[in-house]
Amino acid sequence: MTTVRTNVLCLIFIAITIAVSAYLYPTLPEQIPTHWNLAGEVDDYTPKPWGVLIMPLAAVFVFVIMKLIPVISPRGFRTDQFRGVLNIFTVTLVGFMSAVALLVLLAASGRNVHMNEMIFAGVGLLFIVLGNYLGKVRKNFFIGIRTPWTLASDEVWNRTHRLGGWIFVLIGFFLFLNAFIRFPEGWLIGSIVVVALVPIVYSYVLYRKVEGFEEESPDTD
């Protein structure tokens, strides 16, 4: 995906979110629901105007951060070689944040929004998209599975991200299905643990196999 198309799509997503916020603002209650528990019940509110602005601002924040990454990446860890993937990540994340903002606004306006089902489906699709491209991310300090062992070895980085991509896709399908088939809460917690720990442990084991941990010989004058 080109950078121009990325910018246009992201700005369209953000503009739609801001426009809907402005249109619904006069009719929205003073307390905006901003958090739902696993039972689908609202358990936290944020007063206007921040309750209305927080999600559109989050989408803007994500867009700005993603655009800054290529600018602030140090030499040797530039993102130029996977710029297309970074653009896809940017559109996906901004689109996701904008969609969540719209769901929150619709729920606050009294529409019947099945928030948990929509969020699980959205997060599942998010993981599937990110997982499909994770293996194409090259070594950098901002995007991907950044452990001491992946950053120290190109081979460990690439192989860990290929595994991580498969895990993201599988967990994404699981979360998407959870929108329609409610799995036990423990399964959801377990899926989070898998996503968080398996790539980290794998990167350590792989580094130990590929590079080893032998002590470096001290420099001698």
C-alpha positions in Angstrom: 0.0 0.0 0.0 1.3 3.4 -0.9 1.9 6.2 1.6 -0.5 8.5 -0.2 -3.3 6.0 -0.1 -2.5 5.3 3.5 -2.8 8.9 4.4 -6.0 9.4 2.5 -7.7 6.4 4.0 -6.7 7.3 7.6 -7.8 10.9 7.2 -11.2 9.7 5.8 -11.6 7.3 8.8 -10.7 10.2 11.2 -13.0 12.7 9.4 -16.0 10.3 9.6 -15.4 9.8 13.3 -15.2 13.5 14.0 -18.2 14.2 11.8 -20.4 11.6 13.6 -19.2 12.9 17.0 -20.2 16.5 16.1 -23.6 15.3 14.7 -24.5 13.2 17.7 -23.0 15.5 20.4 -26.1 17.6 21.2 -28.2 14.5 21.8 -25.6 12.5 23.8 -26.0 12.2 27.6 -23.7 13.9 30.0 -22.1 10.6 31.0 -20.7 8.6 28.0 -20.2 4.8 28.5 -16.6 4.1 27.8 -16.0 0.6 29.2 -17.9 -2.7 29.1 -17.2 -5.8 31.2 -17.2 -9.4 29.8 -20.9 -9.7 30.5 -21.5 -6.8 28.1 -22.5 -4.4 30.9 -21.3 -0.8 31.1 -19.0 -0.5 34.1 -17.4 2.9 33.5 -18.4 6.3 32.2 -16.6 9.5 31.1 -18.3 12.9 31.2 -18.7 15.1 28.2 -16.8 16.4 26.3 -14.0 14.0 27.0 -16.2 11.0 26.7 -17.0 12.0 23.2 -13.5 13.2 22.2 -11.4 10.5 23.7 -11.8 7.8 21.0 -11.5 10.2 17.9 -8.4 11.6 19.6 -7.1 8.1 20.1 -7.4 7.5 16.4 -5.5 10.7 15.6 -2.8 9.8 18.2 -2.3 6.4 16.6 -2.0 7.9 13.1 0.5 10.5 14.3 2.6 7.9 16.1 2.7 5.6 13.1 3.7 8.4 10.9 6.5 9.4 13.3 8.1 5.9 13.4 9.9 6.2 10.0 11.1 9.6 10.9 12.6 8.8 14.3 13.9 5.3 13.6 17.7 5.2 14.0 20.1 4.3 11.3 20.4 0.6 10.9 16.8 0.1 12.0 15.0 2.1 9.4 11.5 1.0 8.3 12.0 1.8 4.5 12.4 -1.9 3.6 8.9 -2.7 4.9 7.2 0.6 4.3 4.2 -1.0 2.6 3.6 -3.3 5.6 3.9 -0.3 7.9 1.3 1.5 5.9 -1.1 -1.5 6.1 -0.6 -1.6 9.9 -1.3 2.2 10.0 -4.6 1.9 8.1 -5.6 -1.2 10.1 -5.0 0.4 13.5 -6.5 3.8 12.6 -9.5 2.1 11.1 -9.9 -0.1 14.2 -9.8 2.9 16.6 -12.2 4.8 14.4 -14.6 1.9 14.3 -14.5 1.5 18.1 -15.2 5.3 18.4 -18.2 5.0 16.2 -19.5 2.0 18.3 -19.1 3.9 21.5 -20.9 7.0 20.1 -23.8 4.8 18.8 -24.1 3.0 22.1 -24.1 6.4 24.0 -26.8 7.7 21.7 -29.2 4.9 22.7 -28.7 2.6 19.7 -28.8 -1.2 20.4 -25.1 -2.0 20.0 -23.8 -5.4 21.0 -20.6 -4.0 22.1 -18.8 -7.1 23.3 -19.6 -9.1 20.2 -18.5 -6.2 18.0 -15.3 -5.7 19.9 -14.3 -9.3 19.9 -15.0 -9.6 16.2 -13.0 -6.4 15.5 -10.0 -7.4 17.7 -10.1 -10.8 16.0 -9.9 -9.3 12.5 -7.2 -6.9 13.8 -5.1 -9.8 14.9 -5.7 -11.7 11.6 -4.6 -8.7 9.5 -1.5 -8.0 11.6 -0.6 -11.7 11.8 -0.7 -12.0 8.0 2.0 -9.3 7.6 4.0 -9.7 10.8 6.5 -12.0 9.1 7.4 -9.2 6.7 8.4 -6.8 9.4 12.1 -6.3 9.5 14.2 -5.5 12.6 13.3 -2.2 14.2 12.7 -0.7 17.6 9.0 0.1 17.3 7.0 -2.5 15.5 7.0 -6.3 16.1 8.2 -8.7 18.8 11.1 -6.8 20.2 13.0 -8.9 22.7 16.8 -8.8 23.4 17.2 -11.9 21.3 15.3 -10.8 18.3 17.0 -7.5 18.2 20.4 -9.2 18.5 20.0 -11.5 15.5 18.4 -11.2 12.1 17.6 -14.9 11.9 16.0 -15.0 15.3 13.9 -11.9 14.4 12.7 -13.3 11.2 11.9 -16.8 12.5 10.2 -15.4 15.6 8.0 -13.1 13.6 7.0 -15.9 11.2 5.9 -17.9 14.3 4.3 -14.9 15.8 2.3 -14.2 12.6 0.8 -17.7 12.8 -0.1 -17.3 16.4 -1.7 -13.9 15.8 -3.8 -15.3 13.0 -5.0 -18.3 15.1 -5.8 -16.2 18.1 -7.6 -13.8 15.8 -9.8 -16.5 14.5 -10.5 -17.6 18.1 -11.4 -14.1 19.2 -13.6 -13.6 16.1 -15.5 -16.8 16.8 -15.9 -15.7 20.4 -18.2 -12.9 19.1 -20.7 -15.6 18.2 -19.8 -18.6 20.4 -19.0 -17.5 23.9 -16.0 -19.4 25.2 -15.1 -19.6 28.9 -13.3 -16.6 30.3 -10.3 -18.8 31.2 -9.9 -19.5 27.5 -9.7 -15.8 26.7 -7.1 -15.3 29.4 -5.1 -18.3 28.1 -5.2 -16.9 24.6 -3.7 -13.6 25.8 -1.0 -15.5 27.7 -0.2 -17.5 24.5 0.2 -14.4 22.4 2.3 -12.7 25.0 4.6 -15.5 26.1 5.1 -18.0 23.3 7.0 -15.7 20.9 9.2 -14.4 23.8 10.1 -17.8 25.0 10.7 -19.0 21.4 13.0 -16.1 20.6 15.1 -17.0 23.7 15.3 -20.7 22.9 16.1 -20.0 19.2 18.8 -17.5 20.0 20.4 -19.9 22.4 20.4 -22.5 19.6 21.5 -20.2 16.8 23.9 -17.8 18.4 24.6 -19.3 21.8 25.6 -17.5 25.0 29.3 -18.1 25.1 31.2 -15.3 26.8 33.0 -13.0 24.5 36.8 -13.0 24.7 38.1 -9.9 26.5 40.0 -7.4 24.4 43.7 -7.5 24.9 46.1 -4.7 24.3 
